[in-house]
């Protein structure tokens, strides 16, 4: 008996639009026009005799019938994708990683050339954004997020719990070593909300009362760049500063450091079933091993 199947292109258009709740983003993913997605979806609705989407202010939303249909066909798409990928000798395809901007530009971006050499069949798309990607809606396959303390409440891998140190442009302070008088002489930048300069002073043996950190106005990329150009002293994690230290644009002003929070790598449950995503996850964790402490537990 012949199977009752709608056109595959119509199913792909519906599945992508349902995940993104947007015809435009579905069109971008599939490399077609917005009108093509709309045409496929309307044709599918006519064939099924039900309305699958309703218009909302931010795009589209599934109707009750559309949500039920999506739940039933999504596993089939996963099985087809896994079966197809399983026939390949090497992992291939696009992997989207969403990361906070500073970590993306200073830690992940310098690794991209090596990743391309080691995994040439994989196209890694790195998105630097403060906006949290919704992995359940396939906005990204993986996301790198910072947690101030402890661990995240979702499955994740620790990718870096590097210590925080004070940094500055070379020659900004004499002998490139921080002294107590510098705390009131220079603008103090930091890479997070917490009063990290105050905490560092207590650990380094300086009087924390001498520090006036002020409001956290310059967010991470801006504070980092300001320090590179000599606008002040910067307290930040060694993982993001490493590239600039090697290049000579920043120097570490003290050997005293401390841990406060960590970066974690989150992987979408559905995307994690893809060979390409698993390969990138393993590669990233292997090439960031030096950024994790032996006990793999951030202090503070």
FENLIN-V208790 format. One record per run of one state. SS is the DSSP state (@ for helix, = for strand, . for the rest). FROM is the first residue (numbers start at 1). TO is the last residue. If there is no record, write none. Layout:
[[SS;FROM;TO] [SS;FROM;TO]]
This chain:
[[.;1;7] [@;8;20] [.;21;22] [@;23;30] [.;31;33] [@;34;48] [.;49;52] [=;53;56] [.;57;58] [=;59;62] [.;63;63] [@;64;86] [.;87;92] [=;93;99] [.;100;100] [@;101;118] [.;119;121] [=;122;128] [.;129;134] [@;135;137] [.;138;141] [=;142;147] [.;148;155] [=;156;160] [.;161;163] [=;164;168] [.;169;173] [@;174;176] [.;177;179] [@;180;183] [.;184;187] [=;188;190] [.;191;195] [@;196;204] [.;205;207] [@;208;210] [.;211;219] [@;220;228] [.;229;232] [=;233;237] [@;238;247] [.;248;250] [=;251;252] [.;253;257] [=;258;258] [.;259;261] [=;262;267] [.;268;270] [@;271;273] [.;274;274] [@;275;287] [.;288;288] [@;289;291] [.;292;300]]
